[in-house]
Amino acid sequence: MWRCPVHVQLIFRIDEPDTRMALRTKNTATSFPALCSDALVREIVEQILSATPDVPLLLNRLQTELHQPAAAASRILYDVVRQVNSSLFPPVTKLELMLSEGCNLACSYCFEKSALRKRRMSGHIARAAIDLLFDYARDHSSLKITHFGGEPTLNFEVLSEATRYAEQKAAAVGKTVSFHMTSNGVGFTREMISFLADHHIMVLLSIDGLARTHDRFRVDRRGRGTFDLVMETVRNLKVRQPWIGAKMTVMPGAVDDLYDNVVGLYNLGVNQFVIGHATGVKWSVAEIEYLHAQLCRIRQWYEGRKHQHDLRIAEFENEPVKDHGNYFGCQAAQTGISTAANGEISACSKVITLKPDEVIGKLGDVDHGLTHIHSRLEMTGCQTLRANCEAEGIADDFRGGCFACNYEEHKDLFKPNLQEYVFSNLFKAVREGKPFRQGASKGC
Ligand code: SF4
């Protein structure tokens, strides 16, 4: 028995038949070869369970000991890593593709601005990421792919190629794939709209409100508001896709208009709202209380319209199961991953864009799979995050929040952002119609 050096609860028994089988399947061309010595098996396992796996070193060892060319060594490592992931984690069923890390807008609050990368994903990387999704999904039958950015429509050629490739692959193995896209809604051509509709790609448009609010923050590179352009896209999309979703980011200075913005956009044809507060900016106690009041008002309006079946606001319906579970973190990296334009993988796109020159919380890459097992264990097990929440005395009613928000505040994925703790309580209070205790005690 060999104790994993990085995870207290993980006991990796490389002498046990099951684990050994997982590491040494002998009967396929891409399996771990029987000729591989126990020392090499141990070395590979130690590396992929370490905090910073040295992938080039492992490839070199595989090439040298097994006399394999680089491509074969890479494939062997991919297969071993996939099997180890299978033995430790649930299937991966959701994939974000960061098709373009650049954007055609310059929104004032954009979390990706600091990334300042102009990279676009190649068709080769997109296909490899989709292959990885199918490999890691195991026998899970329904998968989800989100075309993301930057602005994904800036790389529409690869978006189309990736969609078709995933459709063909799914059909070949009897799985289903649902497609989603998050976009700023600027620059949609008729051809794009037809493709999105023909391939059932659900579009979530970033719309912060009516013109007065939206144009304050969501501007093009010359500082011009984009509301009219986005609404033109809404009208054109609606001809082919009757259900329109909007992702609203609420800035502290725009809370006053939130109710009017939601009702106004609904009247202009928006059916679904994802309402989120701006992160990475400081909110005053008064602004937070006012947000609570506005959300309560929207909830009451929403309750009166739900029966019409043309409106959905997730924040008021989705009682997150995770609030009741005995686990921490947002569960990113558990069943979902995101691929950067260069093929590196982390838990989600927001985490990927935290630093311009490094992928924080890296899980691996499309060529070798999720090699950073230690990182995946930390992001799914969240022992450090739990301990930090306990130290703050908030572990009973907070699961540690968003890794990216934690990093924005503390440069540490696992140190809870206390402002996010307040917002977590706020949204929970609105959802449950209960009083919100942060200076205010008004119920809905
Ligand atoms: S909560 Fe944060 S870290 Fe988790 S998936 Fe969402 S943006 Fe990513």
Residues whose N, C-alpha, C, O or C-beta is under 5 A from the ligand:
A	BS01	SF4	C330 A332 C348 K350 C402 F403 A404
